[in-house]
Amino acid sequence: MTVPHYQMFIDGQWVDAEERFHLLNPATEELVATAAKGTTEHADLAVAAAKKTFESGVWRDQSPAARAAVLDKLADAIQSRGAELTELGTLEGGFPLKLSAAFNEIMPVANIRYFADLLRGYEFERPGPLVGPPLVGGVIRREPIGVCAAIVPWNFPLPLAVWKVIPALATGNSVVLKTDEKTPIGSLELARELQAAGLPDGVFNVVTGEGRDVGAHLVAHPDVRKVSFTGSTDVGRQIVRDAASNLKKVTLELGGKGANIVLDDADVRLAVDGSIWAFMMHSGQACESGTRLLLPSSLHDEFVARLVERLQTQVMGDPLQLTTDVGPLINAAQRERVLGYIETAKVQGAKVVLGGGTPSGEQFAKGFWVEPTVLTDVTNDMTVAREEVFGPVLSVIRYDSIDEAIKIANDTEYGLAAGVWGRDLNRALEVGRKLDAGSVWINDWHLANSAYPFGGYKQSGQGRELGAGAFDEYTEQKSLQIGLEPKLENRAYALVLSSPAAP
């Protein structure tokens, strides 16, 4: 079988490189495809193309309706290729097939259509207020920033590319997208469909390079005016430092350590299944996962027993089978990292009540597998409760009062997501208001709705994606003020001109 090869997309052309990435199926370790290994020279070419097309006005000067029409065509194309993109997402990223459909077809299409509709009504220009004295009127505008660099991680490459690229394009910017070297395929297919939808050449470019050189080069590039990054907090800090070179605007969505609080009046059946969804979605490889489960002592033993029983019904195996619930981790390094956290937790006093290792059996001889793992007797000062594990590991923490639960939940440097489960919605909402997190879900988890802003508090990032304010992140605000004061003597000129003007 011929292994497909993916090239980069720069200035409307498919561009290869001397070296290649080898993309492995995380479930089987088989070669899925190869991809061009881009360099800083490729990044420079992409930025130059983006700058040239931005300055030409070929895209930014089109009407919002015209740009929205291109987005409509893109959404139609992705929807028509849904089955293909779903399978590609599974092969390169390890998504179980039914989950891959959600993240590689349903969510991107919904997000693109939302942004297209938002674009048609977005207020790029509005009249300013009449104020005085002296009398002033004017206009307040939103204008595109210029060249935007979007850097996406390996865990949700296509949907996160959409979150960044589409608002940037919608508002008239040009974009250079840097994919993660492990999962570039979805982003390259996005480029293919944007070109087919009528996006002018050079407006959108994709470079498939490594973060430590190509990504860092884009962040520091003097012609890049905006950076949007999703990834680790450590890298996010470095991006802020590098972006200071020309005071770029920066949006960061970073790590998380989601606190999932079950109140004593919760629907246990609902909360058990929801808590599994919170920490097990994509085998825990999500920044907003609910990895700290806070249980009242009165429910603790019953809840844990039901949780373990329910987890044992999950099917781990071939992600291409629709019956599979749990897929692999992305690679061997991530598997060893997660197993290391489990061992550290045991040494520090946590108890493994489910999982804790790799599954046995011939079907798991290849691939990067870790069992769903539940740890009890966890305290919030343990490493597993402080650091982002990024795997199928749940830390169960007891509490005796709601105030204690809130204190534990907020005792972290992260603040991306949190959740509360309870029948009394007013009470649950009141707890939610006290949690330091950008997204707080009540009686659910992973609700990434297009209309609700997504982003973090504290070291989970800055700025927001999605929601009505998404376009604001990719525009600069300009005020055009018109002096309307009819009487010269009422203007401020007298502050520097002491004598009256000649008639």
N, C-alpha and C positions, 0 to 999 in steps of 0.2 A: 504494500500500500504506500502510495506517495504521501509524504508528510508535507502539509501545506506550509508555506513560508509567508510571513507578513512583513511588509515594508512600512516605512514611515510615510507620513502624508505632509508634504511641505509645499506651500505655494501652489496648490492644486495638482501636484505631481506625487507619484509614489516613488520614494527614495530609499535605496538600500544602503547598507553599511558593510564595512569589511568583516566585522565580527557579528556573531549571532547569539541571541538568547535561546536556550532550549527549554521549552515549556512542557512540564510533566503533568500528567493526570495525577492528582493527589491521592486517588483511590487505588491506582495500580502502578504508579511510577513509570508508566509507558509514555513515550514521546507523543505529545499531541500536535505540536507545531514548533516551528522556529520563528524568531522575530529579529529584525534588524536591531543591533545594539548601537544606539545613537551616541554621538559624542557632543562635546561642547560646540564643535564647529557646526553640527546639525542644528543645535539650539540657536546659534547665531543666525543661521539661514532662516529658521522659522520666525525668529523675532523680526528680522529685517523684512520678511514678507508681510508679517502682520502690521508692522509700522507703515510700510508703503501703502497697503490697501486702506488702512485707517485714514492716513493723510489724504488719500485720493478722494475719500467720501463716497466711494462706490457702494458701500454698505450703510454707513452711518447716516448718509443723507437720504436714504430711502424712507418712505413714510412708515409709521408703526404698522399700518394695515398691510403693507407690502412685506415687511419683515415677519409679521404674524402668519401670513400666507405660506412662507417658507417653513415655518415651524409646524403648521398644519400638515404639510406634505411629509415632513420628517416623521411626525407621529403616525401617519397612515402607513409609512414604509416600515417602521419598526413593528407596528401591529401586524402587518402582512407577513413579516419574517419572524413572528413570535416563536414558533416551534424551533426554528434554526438557532436563534439567539439563546433560547432556553437551553438547548443541548450544548452549545458552545460554552455557556456559563458554567454548566456542570463539568464539562471536560477540563476547563482550565482552572476552575476555582473550587471544585468539589461540592458545590451545592447539590443536595438532593433535588431531583428533577422537579418535584412539585413546588419546592421553595424557589428554585431557579426561575420558574415561570413568573412568580410574583416579582422578582427583582430584576429580571432581564427582559420582561415584556410589559406586564401590567403596570408596575410603578413608573418606569420611564415614560410610557405612553400617557399615563394620567398626569405626570408632572409637566410634560411638554404641552399638553392641551391646556393645562391650567395657566402656564406662562404665556401661551399664545393669547388666551382670553384676557389675562391681566394686562398684556401689552396694548391691547386695543383700547383699554380705558385708562392707561397710565397717564398721569398728568406731567408731561414733559415741560409744559409751560403754562403758567397761570398768571392772571393779573395780580400785581401787588396791591397793598392797601394804599389809599390816599391818606397821607399824614401831614402834619404841619403844626405850627409854622417852623421854617419856611415850607410851603406846600410842595410835596413830593409824591409822585406816582411812579409806576414802573411795572416790571415783569420779573417773575421768579422762574428760573429755568433749571431743568435737570439735563446735564450733558454727559455723554460717554467719556470715560477716563482715558482710553487709549488702548495700549497693548496690555492684555491681562494674561497672566500665567496661572494655569489651573493644574494642581498637582494632586493626583488621586491615589488611594491606597489599593492593596490587592484584594481586600475582603468584599467590597461592593463596587467594582470598577465602573460598570455602566451606569447604574443609578446615580452614583456620586459625581460622575462626569456630567450627567444631565443637570444635576443640582447647580453645578458651577458654570458650565459652558452655556447653557440655554439662557439664563438671565443676562450673562455678559453679552451674548450675541443679540438678544432681544433689545437691549438698550443701545446697540450700535457700536460696540467695541469689537476689536479683533482679538483672537485668542490663540495662545500656544498651550496645548495640553501635554503634560508629561505623565505618561502612564507608569504604573509600577511594572517592573521587569518581569514579574511572575504572571501577571494577568492583563496583557495589553489588547487582547483580541476585541473585546466589546467596544473599546474606545476607537479602534481603527475601523470597525464596522459603522460606528457613529459618523466618522469622517466620510466614509463612502456614501452614506445616505444623505448627509448634509449637502455634499456636492451634487448628488442627483436631484435634490430638492431645489437647487438653484442658488445656493450660497456662492457668492463670487470667490474665485481663487484667491488664496492668501488670507482670507478672513479667519479661517480655522485651520490650525496646523497641529499635527500630533507627532511628538518625539518620544521614541521608546528607549529611554536611557536610564542609567542608574541614578538614584537620588543623590548620592554623595558627590557626584560630579555634575551631571546634567541638571538635576533639580536645583542644586546650590547655585549653579551658574545662572539659571533663569531668575532665581530670587535676587541675585545681586546685579543683574543686567541693568545698565542705565536706561535702556529704552523700554523696560517693563515698568508700568505705573501701578499695577495692582497684582497682588498674589492671593490666591485662594488655595488653602491646603487642608487636607484631612489626613491625620496620621498621629504619631506619638507626640506626647507632650515635650519630650526632650528635643525632637526635631523642630517642633513648633517654636520653642524658645530660640533655637538657632536661626530660624527664619526671621523672627522679629529683629534679631541682631543684624542679619545680613540685609534685610529690607531697609534698614535705616540709612543705607548708603545714599539713597535719593528720596528717603521718606515716602516709600510706597504705601499705599493703602493695603491693609492685610486683613483677611478673614481666615480664622483658624477654627477648625473643629478637631479637638484633640481627645485625649484619653478619658476614661470614665471608670467609676467604681459604684455603680448604681445600687442605692439602698431600696429594698423592696419591703415595705412595712405592711404586715398583716395585722389588722386590728382585731380585738377580741369578738367583734360582732360580724366578722367576715363570713361570706358564703364559702365554706371550706372547699367544697367541690370546685367551685369556680376559681378560687385563689390557688389551689394546688395546680390545676392545669395551667393557669396564667403564670404561675411562678416558674413552671417548667419552660413555657414559651419564653419567659423573660431571660433565662440564662442559657437555654439550649439552642435558640435559633442560630442557624449556621454554625453549630457546634461551639457556641460561645464566642465566635470571632466577630464581635460587634462592640464598638466603643460604648454604646448605650445599654449594654446588657445589664440585667438585674442580678448581680453576682453576690450581693450581700442580702440574705433573707432574714429579716428581723421578725421573730415570732414571740408573742406573749407567752409567758411561762404556762398559762392556763391552757394553751392550745399546742404547745411545742411538741409533745410526744405523739399526739394523734396526727398532727399535721405532717411531721417527718415520716411517720409510718405510711400514711397515704401517699406522700410524695415519692417515697422509694418504691412502693407498689406500682404506682402509675409509671414511673420511669422504666421499670422492668418490662413494660409492654412496648416500649419504643423499639423499633427495628433499626439496627445498625447494619449497613452493608452497601451494596452497589448503588451509587447515587443515581444511576440511569434507570433504576426500577422505581415505579411510582409508589410501591409499597414501602420504600425506605424512608425512615424518619431522620436518621443521624448519619451524617457523612464524615469524611476525614478532616483533619487539619490541613493547612496549605502545604507544609513541607516538613522535612525531618527536624530542622532547627526549631520550628514552632512546637512540634511534638515533644522534643526534649525539654524545651523551656517550660511547658505546662507540667510535664511529669516532675520536673525539678521543684516547681511550686508545691505540688502535692507532697513530696517528700519533706520539704521544709515545714509545711503545715503539721505533718505528723510529729516531727521532732519538737515543734513548739507546743504540742499538746492537743492538736485537733484529732478528732476521731473519724475515720473513714467508715461510713455506714453503707456506702454503695460505690462500686467502681474503684478508682484509684490507680489504674494501670492501663495496659493495652489489652484489647480483646484477643481471645485465643481462637484458633481455627485456621484452616487453610486459606480461606478467603481474605484473611487479614495478614497473611504472610508478607504481602507487598502493600504499600500505601502508608499513610501517616495517621494512625488511629489512636485515639484516647477514649476510654470508656466515660460515659456520663458519671460524674463523681459528686457525691454529697458528703460534706464535712460538717460535723457537729462539734459542740464544745469549742467553737471559735470565739475568740475575743477580738475586739476591734483594733487591738494593738499588734496582732499577728501580721506577718508579712502578707499572707494570703488575703487579708482584709484591707491592707493598705495599698497594694500594688495591683496593676492591671494584669491579670493572668492571660486573658484572651484565649480561653479554651473552655471546655464543658465542665467547669468546676463551680460548685455552689458552696458558699460559706454561710452556715446557719448560726445566727447570733440570738441569744435570749434577751428579752427585756421584761421589766416588771411594771412600767408605767409609760404612758404616751410621751411624757416629757423626756424620759430616758431614751425612748426610741428615736425621738427627733434629735436629741443630742448625739446619739451614736451615728445616725444617718448623716448629720452635718459635719461630723468629725473626720474629714477627709480633705485632701487638697483638690479633689475633683468635684465637678458639679454639672455633669452633662445630663443625667436622667435619674429619676426616682419614681417610685410608685406607692400607692396606698390602696389597700383592699378593705372595704367595710360596707355594711348594708346602709348605715346612716350616712347619706351622701354629704350632708352639711358638716358632719363631724370629720369625714374623710377629706373634704375640701379644706377644712380648717387646718388639718395636719399638713396637707399639701402646700398650703400657703406659707408654712414655716420651714419648708425644705429648700436648701440652697441648690437648686438645679434648674437648668434651662427648660427642661421638659419634665413635667410631673403627670403621670398617668394614674387615673382613678379607675380601679377595677378592670385594668387591661395593661398591656405593655406593647412597645414597638409601634405605637400609632404615629407613623410619619406621614401625616396628611399634608397635601400640598399647600393648604391654606393656613397652616399653623407654623410659625417660625421655629427653627431648630438650631440649637447651639448651646454653648456651655457657660457656666459660672466658673470663677476661679481659674485653676490650671486646666480646665476643659476647653478653653478657647476664648475667642472674642469675635464679635459679629454674629450674624445669623444668616442661615440659608432657608429657602422656602418662605411662604407667607407673602403678604402684600408688600412687605418691606424689602423683599429680595432684590428688587431692581435698584433700591437706594444704595446697596453695597457696591454697585457697578457704575454709579454716576457721581458726578460732582455737581454741587449746587451753586448756581450763579444768580446774583441779583443785578438787574439793570434798572437803575434809578434815574428818573427824569425830573429835573428841576422845573417846577411849574409855578413858582412864586412870581406873581406879576409885578410886585413892587421891589425895585432894586434895593431900597433901604431895609427891606425885611430879610434880605439874604445875609449869609454869614460873612460876606466880603469885608465888612467894616472891621473885622477882627485883625486884618492885615493891611487894609486900605483905609487910612484915617480920613482922607479927603474925599468928598463926593465926586462921582464921575461927571465929566463934562456932558452937557445936554447934547 
